[in-house]
Structure formats: C-alpha cells, structure tokens
C-alpha cells in the first residue's frame, strides 16, 4: 500500500505544500485508481476563509479518507486538496456539493460558479490521465510569494478561543432549547443517493407561546419571537444550536414578514445575536408577501445584507418560480413547495423554464420542500433540483 513518507522533524515541520509536492512526486509509480479534488477556497472572499469554516470544509472529506486510502491537504492559501485511491467521482461530487452549499452565500460565489472557462470552484484530476498536469500544478506551489498579512492565523484564533472557552464556567441548560425543532436538507447525487448537508433549526411557535401562557395565535408572532430571542438567547443556547460535532452544519431559521425586518425589534435581535454567534441566521420571507410590496422587500433585503444574515424566499409555486428572475431577487436560497398534484398535472412544456431558472439561481440555492413521496425526487431531478426536505428523504436516509 502506498503511504506518505514522514519527512517532518519535531524542530522543523514541513508545510502542507511541501508535503503535497513530495506526495505528488511519489505518486508517479502509484497512479492507478487515484483521483484528486482541488477545492479553490482561495477564490472566495475573506469572510469564507475563517478558520472554523476552513476546518469544516476539510472535515467534509474525512468520511472518504476512512472509506478509501485518502489524504487531505490544507494549503496556506486556504485551498483544499483531497487525494484517494479507488474513490468514485460520485463520492467526491457529494462532498463538493456540500461545500458549494456551505459557501453559496459568499459574495464571489456567483462569479466563480458562472465562469465560462471551467468549474472554478473545484478541479478534478484523474491521476492515470492528468498526472503530469497535477504534478506541474503542485510544483508551482513552492514558488516564493509575498506574505499576506491580512490572512487569519488559524493557530492564533484556536488558542484565543480555547483560552476564552476555558475561562467560561459551564452554564445551565437554556430554556429555549426545549422550543426547538430540526429538519434536514438533503442533497441528491447523480446516482440518486441522498445525504444530509444542513440541519435547519426552527422554533415551535405555538409551543413557545403555550409554555408562556399566551394564545397560540397572534398577528404579531414574528415580532414577539424576536423579543423573546433578544431576552433569552445565551452563550450556552448558541453553543448547543451550532454544535460542530454533528454530521451536518446547522443554521437558525426565522420566518419573518418583510416589514418586520425593518422594525426596531429586528435591530435589537440582531445586536444580541451578533454578540453570541458569527453564524448568520437564515431569514425566510414568503415570496408572495415580498412581491406584494416590492419596495418593502428591497429595503428588507438590503437590511439583511448589511447585517450579514442570509435571505431565503420561501413557499414558491413552481410556475411562479419559473417566471421569476433570481438575478434581480438576489436571495441566498429559494424554497419551492412540492405538491403531489404536480407529478400528475405538471405541464411538461414548463420543465425547461423551471430548469433554466434553477440554473440561474444556482443549483446549490434551490430547495424543494414538503417532499412527501418518491415522486417529488423524480420531479425535482427532471428540473435540475438537487436539494430536498420533507418526510420522504427523511425516511429514505433512515432506512438505509
């Protein structure tokens, strides 16, 4: 079996670039069955190059290193290289799709995805065919470059957060944790396999109000929710919400009215939230409410952009989505509601229009929700949708 040669000494550790170059040279006699994926995180913005995000991105390949004879290299420019023997393209695609979703809100993601020359987010190498190109690329890594003083120090950040964490006493369980419900977002690969890429955290609003002795119905529920969160969010609650030990990253989802985003209640929530977490919340706006008052929607969208939270336009009808222009809406995500009648009554002459709108939005940004039957996945795949939520994908992944 081909193994890495240990060249490091306790006093002088080689860089990941040096280790990769050495590894690539010795691959010359061991190319059969080996493939590599180069994920170009260096092409994204600095906001996506935070140590926590880089670590999560690299860890996404860990299951493949256990399943195959694989290695992960984290380069100083933040690119990730994964090399493995007998790994399938579909298996690597599954991980890369997760990373596309993870970084889909990056301001440079659209220009990276829309580059006409090639896939600028990830480059694949088949070592039996592309070895010379891969070797030439690794050789370029050791050319001297000017140091980037603005690059974050992973070691310094780790030490700082570790010291801060050790100084904090362990708090009691946060009451808000009892009001949460979670649901998974699944990605489907080209072979039809489902895998969770995100866990959405929501508040059970009627349960929250009932526990506090309030009516379970109210026309101002979203404003009430923001007030409760501003008062009751604590560091231990946020730590439990975004527990990185779980298999899929988590995001807090808040369904709001567009006007609510412009109110002082949202400002107060945002100030509290940003002190406790750097993970943006996902703010869901009903697409019809947004289109009913476009000026309010645009102001709410701009407010969310300034605050750093993500925008999701939800509850789309499939035909309305096909007639929309995602480039003008500029949302991070779009959720289309699945209805069983779609499978029987969908007009096939609209399929191309739906697929074109999905491509315009970005496949990693469109989610088919409420998927209760296998027909939903079949329908979604025919229109280019790769992300799903609902009872059917939940059942499928639990029975396998």
C-alpha positions in Angstrom: 0.0 0.0 0.0 1.2 3.5 -0.9 2.0 5.6 2.2 3.3 9.1 2.8 6.9 9.3 3.8 7.4 11.1 7.1 9.8 13.9 6.4 9.0 16.2 9.4 11.1 16.5 12.4 10.0 17.9 15.8 12.1 21.0 15.3 11.1 21.7 11.7 7.7 20.7 10.3 7.3 20.9 6.5 4.5 23.0 5.1 1.4 21.3 3.6 2.7 22.5 0.2 6.0 20.7 0.7 4.3 17.5 1.9 1.9 17.6 -1.1 4.7 18.1 -3.6 6.6 15.2 -2.1 3.4 13.1 -2.2 2.8 14.1 -5.8 6.3 13.1 -6.9 6.0 9.6 -5.3 2.5 9.2 -7.0 4.3 8.6 -10.3 4.6 4.9 -9.6 1.2 4.6 -7.9 -1.2 6.5 -10.2 -3.6 3.6 -10.9 -7.1 4.2 -9.5 -6.2 7.5 -7.8 -8.2 10.7 -8.2 -7.8 14.2 -6.6 -10.2 17.1 -6.0 -8.8 20.6 -5.6 -11.3 22.9 -3.9 -10.5 26.6 -4.7 -11.5 28.3 -1.5 -8.8 30.9 -2.2 -11.0 32.3 -4.9 -13.8 33.1 -2.4 -13.9 36.2 -0.1 -12.1 36.5 3.2 -15.4 36.1 5.0 -15.4 32.5 3.8 -11.8 31.9 5.0 -12.5 32.0 8.7 -10.7 29.1 10.5 -13.9 27.5 11.6 -15.2 27.4 8.0 -11.9 26.1 6.6 -11.9 23.3 9.2 -15.5 22.3 8.5 -14.7 22.3 4.8 -11.7 20.0 5.2 -13.6 17.7 7.6 -16.3 17.1 5.0 -13.8 14.8 3.2 -13.0 12.8 6.4 -15.6 10.0 5.7 -13.9 9.4 2.3 -10.5 9.1 3.9 -11.9 6.3 6.1 -13.7 4.6 3.2 -10.8 4.9 0.8 -7.0 5.2 1.0 -7.2 9.0 1.2 -5.3 12.1 2.2 -6.4 15.7 2.9 -4.1 18.7 2.4 -5.0 22.2 3.7 -2.8 24.7 1.8 -1.7 28.1 3.1 -3.9 29.9 0.6 -6.9 28.0 2.1 -7.4 25.7 -0.9 -8.1 22.0 0.0 -6.7 19.0 -1.9 -8.2 15.5 -1.4 -6.4 12.5 -3.0 -7.7 8.9 -2.7 -7.4 5.5 -4.3 -10.5 3.9 -6.0 -12.7 6.8 -4.9 -15.6 7.4 -7.3 -16.4 10.7 -8.9 -19.9 10.4 -7.4 -18.5 10.2 -3.9 -16.3 13.3 -4.4 -19.2 15.1 -6.1 -21.3 14.5 -3.0 -18.8 16.3 -0.8 -18.2 19.1 -3.2 -21.9 19.7 -3.5 -22.0 20.1 0.3 -19.2 22.7 0.1 -20.9 24.6 -2.7 -24.0 24.8 -0.4 -21.8 25.8 2.5 -20.3 28.7 0.7 -23.2 29.6 -1.6 -23.8 32.9 0.2 -20.2 34.1 -0.5 -20.3 37.4 -2.5 -17.9 35.9 -5.1 -19.6 32.6 -5.4 -21.8 33.6 -8.3 -18.8 34.8 -10.4 -16.9 31.6 -9.5 -19.9 29.4 -10.5 -20.6 31.4 -13.7 -17.1 31.4 -15.0 -17.3 30.3 -18.6 -13.9 28.7 -18.9 -14.2 25.8 -16.4 -15.5 24.9 -13.0 -13.6 27.4 -10.9 -14.8 26.1 -7.5 -13.4 22.6 -7.9 -10.8 20.9 -10.2 -10.8 17.2 -10.6 -7.7 15.1 -11.5 -7.7 11.5 -12.7 -4.1 10.5 -12.0 -3.9 7.9 -14.7 -4.8 10.7 -17.3 -3.9 14.0 -15.6 -0.8 13.2 -13.6 1.5 15.5 -15.5 -0.9 18.5 -15.1 -1.3 17.7 -11.4 2.5 17.4 -10.8 3.1 20.7 -12.7 0.4 22.5 -10.5 1.9 21.2 -7.3 5.4 22.4 -8.4 4.0 25.9 -8.7 3.1 25.9 -5.0 6.7 26.2 -3.9 7.4 29.4 -5.8 8.0 32.2 -3.4 5.1 34.6 -2.9 4.7 37.7 -0.8 3.2 37.0 2.6 -0.4 38.0 3.1 -0.5 39.9 6.4 -4.3 40.0 6.4 -4.7 36.3 6.3 -6.2 35.0 9.5 -3.9 33.0 11.8 -5.6 29.6 12.4 -3.2 28.8 15.3 -3.7 32.2 17.0 -7.5 32.0 16.6 -7.6 28.5 18.0 -5.5 29.5 21.0 -7.6 32.6 21.6 -10.9 30.8 21.5 -9.6 27.9 23.6 -8.4 30.3 26.3 -11.7 32.1 26.3 -13.7 28.8 26.5 -11.6 27.5 29.4 -12.4 30.7 31.3 -16.1 30.3 30.9 -18.0 28.3 33.6 -20.4 25.7 32.2 -23.9 27.2 32.3 -27.2 25.5 32.9 -29.4 24.3 30.1 -31.0 27.2 28.2 -34.9 27.1 28.3 -35.1 28.0 24.6 -33.6 24.6 23.7 -36.9 23.0 24.6 -38.7 25.1 22.0 -36.5 23.9 19.0 -37.3 21.5 16.2 -34.9 20.5 13.5 -35.2 19.3 9.9 -32.5 18.2 7.5 -31.8 19.5 4.0 -30.7 16.6 1.7 -28.6 16.7 -1.4 -29.1 14.0 -4.1 -26.1 12.9 -6.2 -26.1 11.7 -9.8 -26.7 8.1 -8.7 -29.8 9.1 -6.7 -28.2 8.8 -3.2 -29.4 11.2 -0.6 -27.1 12.7 2.1 -27.8 15.5 4.7 -25.9 18.7 4.1 -27.6 21.0 6.5 -29.8 20.9 9.6 -32.3 23.7 9.9 -33.3 24.8 13.4 -36.7 26.3 13.9 -38.8 27.4 16.9 -42.1 25.7 17.5 -44.0 29.0 17.9 -47.3 27.6 19.2 -45.5 25.5 21.8 -43.4 28.5 22.8 -46.5 30.7 23.4 -48.4 27.9 25.2 -45.5 27.4 27.6 -45.5 31.1 28.4 -49.3 31.1 29.0 -50.1 33.0 25.8 -52.5 32.5 22.9 -51.1 30.2 20.3 -52.4 32.5 17.5 -51.4 36.1 17.0 -50.9 38.5 14.2 -47.6 39.7 15.5 -46.0 36.4 16.3 -42.7 37.2 14.4 -42.2 40.4 16.4 -43.0 38.5 19.6 -40.4 35.9 18.7 -37.7 38.4 18.1 -38.4 40.0 21.5 -38.2 36.6 23.2 -34.9 35.7 21.5 -33.4 39.1 22.3 -34.2 38.5 26.0 -33.5 34.8 26.3 -30.6 33.9 23.9 -27.5 32.9 25.9 -24.0 31.6 25.0 -24.9 28.1 26.0 -28.0 28.2 23.8 -26.0 29.3 20.8 -23.3 26.7 21.5 -26.0 23.9 21.6 -27.6 25.3 18.4 -24.3 25.3 16.4 -22.7 22.1 17.8 -20.0 21.3 15.3 -19.8 17.7 16.4 -22.9 16.9 14.3 -22.6 15.4 10.9 -24.2 18.4 9.1 -23.8 22.1 9.9 -26.8 23.8 11.4 -28.5 27.1 10.7 -31.2 29.0 12.7 -34.2 29.7 10.5 -36.6 32.6 11.3 -39.8 33.1 9.2 -40.5 36.8 9.2 -42.7 39.4 7.5 -40.6 41.7 5.2 -41.8 44.7 7.2 -40.6 43.1 10.5 -37.0 43.2 9.3 -37.2 47.0 9.2 -38.5 47.4 12.7 -36.6 48.1 15.9 -37.4 44.6 17.2 -35.2 43.2 14.5 -32.4 45.6 15.2 -32.5 44.6 18.9 -32.4 40.9 17.9 -29.5 41.4 15.6 -27.4 43.2 18.2 -27.9 40.4 20.7 -27.4 37.7 18.1 -24.1 39.0 16.6 -22.6 39.2 20.1 -23.2 35.5 20.6 -22.6 33.9 17.2 -20.8 34.6 13.9 -23.0 32.0 12.1 -25.6 34.0 10.2 -29.3 33.3 10.7 -31.5 32.3 7.7 -34.4 34.8 7.4 -37.3 33.3 5.5 -39.6 35.7 3.7 -42.7 34.4 1.9 -42.2 35.2 -1.8 -45.8 36.4 -2.3 -45.6 38.8 0.6 -42.3 40.1 -0.8 -43.7 40.6 -4.3 -46.9 42.3 -2.9 -44.8 45.2 -1.6 -41.6 45.3 -3.7 -40.3 48.5 -2.1 -40.5 47.0 1.4 -38.9 43.7 0.2 -36.0 45.6 -1.4 -35.4 47.5 1.9 -35.6 44.3 3.9 -33.2 42.5 1.6 -30.7 45.4 1.9 -31.1 45.4 5.6 -30.3 41.7 5.8 -27.3 42.2 3.6 -25.9 44.9 5.8 -26.5 42.7 8.9 -24.8 39.6 7.4 -27.8 37.3 7.7 -29.0 35.1 4.8 -32.2 35.7 2.9 -34.5 32.8 1.8 -37.5 33.4 -0.4 -39.9 30.6 0.6 -43.2 28.9 -0.4 -42.7 29.4 -4.2 -45.3 28.0 -6.6 -43.3 26.1 -9.3 -44.8 28.2 -12.1 -44.2 31.5 -10.3 -40.6 30.5 -9.7 -40.1 29.7 -13.4 -41.3 33.2 -14.2 -39.0 34.9 -11.7 -35.5 36.4 -12.2 -33.2 35.2 -9.4 -30.5 37.6 -10.5 -32.7 40.5 -9.6 -34.2 39.0 -6.4 -30.6 38.3 -5.1 -31.7 35.9 -2.4 -29.3 33.3 -0.9 -31.9 30.5 -1.2 -35.2 29.7 -2.8 -37.7 27.2 -1.5 -40.3 25.7 -3.8 -43.2 23.9 -2.3 -43.8 20.4 -3.5 -47.5 19.4 -4.1 -48.5 15.8 -5.1 -50.7 17.1 -7.9 -47.6 18.5 -9.6 -46.4 15.0 -10.5 -49.7 14.2 -12.4 -50.6 17.7 -13.7 -47.3 19.4 -14.3 -47.1 20.9 -17.8 -44.0 19.4 -19.4 -43.6 22.4 -21.7 -42.7 24.3 -18.5 -39.9 21.9 -17.5 -37.2 23.7 -19.4 -38.3 27.1 -18.0 -38.0 25.7 -14.5 -34.6 24.1 -15.2 -33.3 27.4 -16.6 -34.5 29.3 -13.5 -32.8 26.8 -11.2 -29.6 27.2 -13.1 -29.9 31.0 -13.0 -30.4 30.9 -9.2 -27.7 28.2 -8.7 -28.5 24.6 -8.0 -27.0 24.8 -4.5 -29.6 27.5 -3.7 -32.9 25.9 -4.7 -34.6 23.6 -2.3 -37.8 21.5 -3.0 -39.7 21.4 0.3 -42.5 19.2 1.7 -41.3 16.2 -0.2 -43.8 13.5 1.0 -43.3 10.9 -1.8 -40.7 9.5 -4.1 -42.4 11.3 -7.0 -41.0 14.6 -5.5 -37.4 13.5 -6.0 -38.2 12.3 -9.5 -39.8 15.6 -10.4 -37.0 17.6 -8.8 -34.3 15.7 -10.7 -36.1 16.3 -14.0 -36.0 20.1 -13.4 -32.4 20.2 -12.1 -33.1 20.5 -8.4 -30.6 18.7 -6.1 -31.7 19.8 -2.6 -34.8 18.5 -0.7 -36.6 18.5 2.6 -39.5 16.5 3.9 -40.8 13.2 5.2 -39.7 11.1 2.1 -36.0 11.9 2.1 -36.1 11.6 5.9 -37.5 8.0 5.6 -35.1 7.1 2.8 -32.0 8.0 4.7 -33.1 6.4 7.9 -33.9 3.1 6.3 -30.5 2.7 4.6 
